[in-house]
Amino acid sequence: MSPPRIETDRLTLTVPGREDYILMRDLVADPEVHRYLGPRPDDPTTDMFSRALRAAGSWHLYGYGLFLAHEKASGAFVGQLGVFHSLRGFGKGMDDVPEAGWILAREHWGKGLAREAMQAVLDWFDAAQGPQRIACMIERGNAASVALAERLGFVRYGEHELADGVIVDLLERT
């Protein structure tokens, strides 16, 4: 079975390839993009490579994962988003269900691209995996991501304190 490719009016969403962790490393090098992504790693290249391997594992083991988004018109890299499986150590309700997430380059904020892409991904996921509960976590203060999650049908169901004391809100779409 070939990897999925999703097209929206303005975007092409593809499964990441072997070298695409470099795109992510460069994306999160922007301090504003990285602002709500936790502590900055000592070595961003190896961190993004490890994340890429985990993302590939989600595709391999579960049949869903993160996509890379590119603008159709320009080919510009927009960001990474999708529904994936992760084990964060949060326990039942988060670790045992698919998780949604999105990271967009700052120059693409405020254009509706995250909503366009995530709605297409959620539609694809529901068709491919069957409708089911999907969770997401958003760091307190990230109002733009909370607003997007709510527009996508996510509602808050709890919170979790990370090891560094940061509080994340837990949201779900059922």
C-alpha positions in Angstrom: 0.0 0.0 0.0 1.4 3.4 -1.0 1.6 6.2 1.6 -1.4 8.6 1.6 -1.2 11.9 -0.1 -3.8 14.5 0.7 -4.6 17.6 -1.3 -6.6 20.6 -0.2 -7.3 23.8 -2.0 -4.0 25.3 -1.1 -1.8 22.4 0.3 -0.3 19.1 -0.5 0.2 16.8 2.5 2.7 14.0 2.2 4.3 11.4 4.5 7.8 12.5 5.5 10.8 11.0 3.9 14.2 10.0 5.1 15.8 13.5 5.0 12.8 15.5 6.0 13.9 15.8 9.6 16.1 18.7 8.4 12.9 20.7 7.4 11.6 20.2 11.0 14.9 21.1 12.6 15.0 24.3 10.6 11.3 25.0 11.3 11.6 24.8 15.1 14.9 26.8 15.1 12.6 29.8 15.0 12.1 30.8 18.7 8.5 31.8 18.1 7.7 28.5 16.5 9.4 26.6 19.3 7.9 28.7 22.1 5.3 26.1 23.1 7.2 22.9 22.2 9.0 22.4 25.5 12.7 22.8 26.4 15.1 23.4 23.5 17.2 20.3 22.9 21.0 20.4 23.2 21.3 19.0 19.7 18.4 19.9 17.5 19.5 17.7 14.6 19.6 14.5 16.6 16.4 15.5 18.4 14.5 16.0 15.1 16.0 12.7 13.7 14.7 10.8 16.8 11.3 12.5 16.4 11.3 11.5 12.7 11.9 7.9 13.6 9.1 7.9 16.1 6.8 9.5 13.6 7.8 6.8 11.0 7.1 4.2 13.6 3.5 5.6 14.0 2.9 5.1 10.3 4.4 1.7 10.3 2.7 0.3 13.4 -0.6 2.1 13.4 -1.2 3.2 9.8 -1.4 6.9 10.6 1.0 9.6 11.5 2.3 13.1 10.7 2.3 14.7 7.3 4.4 17.5 5.9 2.4 20.3 4.4 3.6 22.3 1.3 1.9 25.1 -0.5 0.6 24.0 -3.9 1.3 27.3 -5.6 4.9 27.9 -4.4 6.0 24.5 -3.0 7.0 26.3 0.2 7.2 24.1 3.3 4.4 25.1 5.7 4.8 22.7 8.6 4.1 19.3 10.1 0.8 18.1 11.3 -1.4 15.1 11.6 -2.7 12.3 13.9 0.0 10.0 15.3 0.5 7.6 18.2 2.8 8.5 21.0 3.6 7.3 24.5 4.1 10.4 26.7 3.6 8.7 30.1 0.3 10.6 30.7 -1.6 7.4 31.2 -5.0 6.3 30.1 -6.9 8.7 27.9 -3.8 10.1 26.2 -1.2 7.4 25.8 -3.7 4.8 24.6 -5.4 6.9 21.8 -4.4 8.7 18.6 -3.0 12.2 19.2 -3.4 15.2 17.0 -0.7 17.9 16.6 0.4 20.7 14.4 3.5 22.9 14.0 3.5 25.6 11.3 6.2 28.0 10.1 5.6 31.5 11.4 5.2 33.0 7.9 2.1 30.8 7.5 0.3 31.7 10.7 -3.0 33.4 10.5 -3.9 32.2 7.0 -6.2 29.3 7.9 -3.7 26.8 6.6 -3.5 24.8 9.8 -7.3 24.4 9.9 -7.5 23.5 6.2 -4.8 20.9 6.6 -6.0 19.4 9.9 -9.6 19.2 8.8 -8.4 17.3 5.7 -6.3 15.0 7.9 -9.1 14.4 10.3 -11.5 13.5 7.4 -8.8 11.2 6.0 -8.2 9.6 9.5 -11.9 9.0 10.1 -12.3 7.4 6.6 -9.1 5.2 7.0 -9.3 4.3 10.7 -12.9 4.8 11.5 -14.2 7.6 13.7 -12.7 7.4 17.2 -11.5 9.5 20.1 -8.4 11.6 19.3 -6.6 13.6 22.0 -4.3 16.5 21.9 -2.2 18.5 24.4 -1.6 22.2 24.2 0.6 24.2 26.5 -1.2 26.9 28.5 -0.9 30.3 26.8 -1.0 29.0 23.3 -4.3 30.7 22.4 -4.0 30.2 18.7 -3.7 26.4 19.0 -6.6 26.2 21.5 -8.7 28.2 19.1 -7.8 25.8 16.2 -8.5 22.8 18.3 -11.9 24.1 19.3 -12.7 24.9 15.6 -11.8 21.3 14.8 -14.2 19.9 17.5 -11.8 19.3 20.4 -12.9 20.1 23.9 -10.9 20.3 27.1 -11.1 17.3 29.4 -8.2 17.8 31.7 -4.7 19.0 32.3 -1.3 17.5 33.0 1.8 19.0 34.6 5.0 18.2 32.8 8.3 17.4 34.6 9.5 21.0 34.1 6.4 22.4 35.7 4.7 23.4 32.5 0.9 22.8 32.4 -0.7 21.4 29.3 -4.4 21.3 28.7 -5.7 18.0 27.4 -8.3 18.1 24.7 -10.3 15.4 22.9 -12.4 14.9 19.8 -14.9 12.1 20.1 
